[in-house]
Amino acid sequence: MKKNIAYLSILSGAALWGLIGLFVTYLYEAGFTPTHVVAIRALSASSFLLIFILIKNKKALKIKFSDSKYFIGTGIISIVFFNWCLFQCMKETSISVASILLYTAPAFVTIFSRLFFKEVLTLRKISALLITFLGCTLVIGLFPSTSQSVSIYGLILGLGSGFFYALYSIFGKFALQKYSSLTVTVYTFIFAALAITPVSGIWEMGYLLSRSDVWLSIFGLGLFSTLFAFLLYTKGLETVESSRASIMATVEPVVASLVGFFVFKEMLSLWQYIGIFFVLVAVFIVQEKKRKPTEDSPL
């Protein structure tokens, strides 16, 4: 029963991440730009996380100033650029395409792990990289050629989101050696908010804050697709090993594709859906079995 609840928590968290496109699109329709939306997510998420951590465990906010370098990595280099690329890609292409290109992140993690941590590049990992490449080729419509092909700019944005999201695992791996996942997450979004807000011009959109639909989207993005998603996923990780959890998290692009299809009437070609399938298969393949349960990491 406990494991079933953990599975449900992980699936629910990933599904909430998959709803991001729903809130982002409504904010676009209200008049916000991708940069504004990145600032909105960082500000709302950091606010909700701060409230939560102050209630649950104030001591989790204590860090060394010298360790700020980790959160510059996770918050600014990763989260800010990852979110901007993802949200811009959603605007340039579609929710479905942007979400599946984001899932090139495991392939980037594999490459980074080889470069920085000298992890062995096994046949399983090489196969996953090749299948990811094939899947992305089909998703963006390069082969076979279709009228629904994705622009080069859209491709760069999508791959950029996967690239910067993958960097979170690299920076986060160092941060998690000293701090809990909750501490890492809250400071990640605090640093992201401090970096993006001054350059976002979000204050110029203050007149939109009188609209209830805007606030619903802001709460949805910051509360449901960030705070609740993180809490549910992390709760599940207490019982389920991270490799299995990361496979279950592939429900995220599935939910995103369903949102795009049913809510925004996004249509993809058969070859693009086959490409999505290949990318998801690659995520399953790249998961190596751990020798010891203690080697599992929340990232």
N, C-alpha and C positions, 0 to 999 in steps of 0.2 A: 504493500500500500504506500509506504514512504517513497519508494522508487517511482511509483506511478505518479505521485504528486510532483516529484522532482521533474519527471518527463513533461508533465503538463505545464509546470512553471517555465521550463526552457522553451517549449513550443509557444507559449503565450507571450513570453518576452520577445522572441524572434518575430512573431506575428505583429506585435506592436511596432517593432522596427520597420516592418513591411508597410505600415500605414503612413510612414513619413511623407510619401509622395502626395497623399490625400491632403494633408495640412499645408504642405509647401505650395501645391497648385492653387489652393484657395487664397493663400497669401499673395501669390503672383497676380491672381485675378483682382485682388483688392488694390494692387498698385505697387507692391514691394518688389525690389530687385533681388537677385540671388545673394548679393552682399548683405542687404538688409536682413534677409532670412537667416543667413549664417549668424549675424549678430543677435537676432531674436532668439534663435535656438541656444546660443551660448549664454545669453543673459537669463533666459527663462530657466534653462537647465541648471545653471549654477545657483540661481536663487532657490529653486525647489530642493536641490541637493544640500545647500547650506541649511535650510530649515530642517530638513530631515536629519542631517548629521548633528545639529545642535540639540535636537530632541533625543536622538538615539545615543550618541556618544561624542561629547565635545572633545575628548582627548584625541580623537581621530584627526582633528584639525592641526595637531602639532607636528610640524616638520622643521628640518634644519634649512636655513637660508641657502646654504651651499648646495642643497639638493634641488633647488629651483630649476637647475639645468635639465632635470628629467621632465619637468612639467612644461618647460619651454618646448621640449621635443614632442611630448604627447599632446599638449594643448595648442601650441602655435603651429609648429611644423607639420603636425599630423592633422589634428581635428579641424583647424581653421581651413587649411587647404583641401582636406578631404571633403568637408561639407560644401565648400564653395564649388569644387569640381562636380560633386554629385548634384547639387541643386541647379547649377548652370547646365549640366548635361540633361537633367529632366526637362528643362526649358527648351533646349536645343533639339532633343530627340523625343523621348517619351519616358514615362515612369518605368515601363518594362525594360527597355533597352538600358537605361541608366542603372537600374538595379542589378541587372545581370553583368554589366561591365564592371560594376563594383566588386563582384565576386571573382574578379581576376586577382584579388588581394592574396588568396592562399598561394597562388603561383609566385607572386612577388615575395611573399614571406619565405618561400622555399629558396628562392635565389639569394635573398638577403641573409638567410640563415647559413647558406653555404659560404658567402663572402665574409660575414662578420663572426660567425660562431663555428666555422669549419665543419658544419654538419655534413654527413655523407650524402651525396646526390645519388640516391638509389634508382633502380630501374622504375620502381613505382612512382617516384617523384618526377622522373623524366617523362614518363607516360602521361602523368597528370598535366605537365606543362604543355606537351604536344596537343593533348585533347582540349585544353583551355584555349590554345591558339586556334585550333580548328573551330571550336565553338564560337569564339569571338568573330572569326572570319565570316561565319554564317549569320550571326546576329547583326553585324553591321552591313550585311548584304553584298559583300564583295564577291562571294562565290556560292551559288551561281548568281549572276547579276540580276537584281530585282529593282522594281520601281521604288521600293521602300528602303533603299540603301541609306546608311547613315553617313553624314558628312565627315570629312577628315577632322574638323573642329570638334564635332560631337564625339568621335572616336578618341581624340586626345583627352577630352574632358573625362570620358568614362574610364579610360585607362589611368588617368591622373587620380581619379577618386580611389581606384584600387591600389595604386602606388602609395599614396599618402596614408590610406587606411592601413596598409601593410606596415608602414613605419611605426604605427601605434604599438604593434606587437613587439617591435625591436626596442623602442624607448621604454615601453611599459615593462618589458622583461627586467630591465635594470631597476626601475622604480619599485617593482613588486618584491625585490630582494630586501627592501627596507620598510615598505609601507603596505597596508592592507589595500585590497581592491577598491574599497569605498573611499579611502583617502586619495588614492591615485585618481579616481574618477572625478571627485569634487574639485581637486586642484587642476585637473586637466581642463575642465570647463571654466574655472575661474580665470586661468591664464588665457584661455581662448577668448573669453569675454573682454578681458583687459586689452588684448591685442587687436581684436576686430572692431570693437565699438568706436574708438576714436576716428577710424578711417571709413566707417560705414555710412556716415551721414544719416543714421537712423532717426535722429532727432528732427530731421526735416519732414518726417512722415508722421509726426505727432497727431496731426488732424485725423488720421485714420483710426486712432485709438478710441474714438468715441463710438465705433461700430462694434456691435456685439458679435458679429460673425468673425471679425478679426481676432477678438479676444478668445473665441472658441478655438480658432486655429492655433493661436499662440499657446493656449493651455494644452491643446492636443499634442503639439510638437514638443513642448518642454516637459509636460507632466506625463502623458501617456507614452509617447514614442522615445522618451529619454529616461526619466526617473523610474516609472513603473517597469519599463522594458528592462532596464539595468537591474532593478531589484529582483524581478522575477527570474531573470537569467542567472544572476549570481546565486540566488537561493537554490536553484536547481543544481548548480555546480558543487554545492555542499555534499550532494549524494552521487551525482553522475560525473564520470571522468570527462575531462575537457575535450578529448578527441571525439567521443560520442556526442557531446553537446554541440560541438562545432558542426557536426554532420546534421544534427537535428535543426540547427539554425538555418539550414538551407530553405526552410519554410519561408524565410524572409522574402527572397525574390519571387517566390511563388505567390505570396500574398500581394506583393507589389504589382505583379502582373495581373492578378485578378482585379485589384483596385483600378488599374489602368483600363482594363477591358470593360468591366461592369459599370464603373462610375464615369470614366472619361471617354468611353467608346474607342479606346486605342486598339488598332488592328495591326497584327503582324502577319508576315507570310509564313507558310508552312516551314520553309527553310530556316527562318529566324527562330521559330519554336523548337526546331531540331537543334539549333545552335545553343539555345537556352538549356536544353536537356544535356548536351555535351558538357557545358560549363559546370552544371550541377554534378554530373558524373565525375568530373575531374576533382571536385571538392571532396567527394567520397573517397576517391582513389588516393589522394595525397595524404590522407590521415594514416600515419604510421601507428602500429600497435606499440604501446609503451611497455617497457620491461617491468616497471614497478609503478603501482598506483600513485606513489608519492611524487613521481616525476610530472604529474599532471599540473597544468598551469591554467589559471582563469583566462588567459589570453591565447 
